[in-house]
Amino acid sequence: MSTFAEFLINGVSLGSIYALIALGFVVIFRATEVVNFAHASLLLAGGYVTAVLHDDIGFWPALLAGIAGAAVVGAAVEFLVMRRHRGSDHSVLAIVTIGVDILLATELTRRIGTDILALGDPWGDAVVTVGPVTVAQTRIAALLAAALLITAFLLAFRYTSWGVAMRAAAENQETAALMGIRLGRVSLGAWAVAGGLAAVAALFLTVFPTPGLERATSLAALKAFPAAILGGLDSTTGALVGGLLVGVTESLATGYQGDLAFLGRGIGDLAPYLVMVAVLLIRPAGLFGTKELARV
């Protein structure tokens, strides 16, 4: 029972990190109706800035710089690339983000090389033991940080003028523009917020028990993509639920991999995608996604 509890707690913590990343997908999709395949590079950029600066200026200032850096990169992508193609088909814009991801990932991969970069976090390899259950402090910190950030975002999304503008743009962009909402600002803010959330997620994806930031770290964002899809790409609540579902599924499948040997090795990496497919077969729009109706 204690083993199951450890797997479950680790899964919820991991799921909260995936929820942060999935929230970035959802924010950009709601503001622009574009699926951002460059999100993995925003995550890698934020983590890289933190890793490079923490020795010189300390961990917390470096983390703030990483968040700001990823937000600036996201805003720059929107302003310099996406805005110039506004009005194009959404599938075309999604392909453009793939090109942006290749460009950013190639440069960041070149800079990181074969190194594994530490981010200098204050938790180290410390653990918390409650009875028979042992959990790394980094997992608890990830859960608390994700809960705080998601709560702050949902409050801002509901009560601030930017949140109202984004919700209006998500409902109908043409009507929102006619009502005086500046869609460019909404889109710019969405990309910046998504970059900042990705930078925080990069921190908790690279601390103990993970060895550090490496070239493959950006691939973790791909595991958050099923979370956004199965939750519903236009639902902030779906991003949270999807992230937790994917995290718990991955943790349990990896932890009990020995008992699932008949399914083959690496079932933990495959499990999130299996859950996504299963959900989409029942609810094609995702658990909380909005069904589009069309008159014929």
Secondary structure, DSSP 8 states (H G I E B T S, - for coil): -HHHHHHHHHHHHHHHHHHHHHHHHHHHHHHHS---TTHHHHHHHHHHHHHHHHHHH-HHHHHHHHHHHHHHHHHHHIIIIIGGGTTS-HHHHHHHHHHHHHHHHHHHHHHHTT--B----S-TT-EEEETTEEEEHHHHHHHHHHHHHHHHHHHHHHHSHHHHHHHHHHH-HHHHHHTT--HHHHHHHHHHHHHHHHHHHHHHHHSTTS--B-GGGGGHHHHHHHHHHHH-TT-HHHHHHHHHHHHHHHHHHHHTGGGGGGG-TTHHHHHHHHHHHHHHHH-TT-SS--------
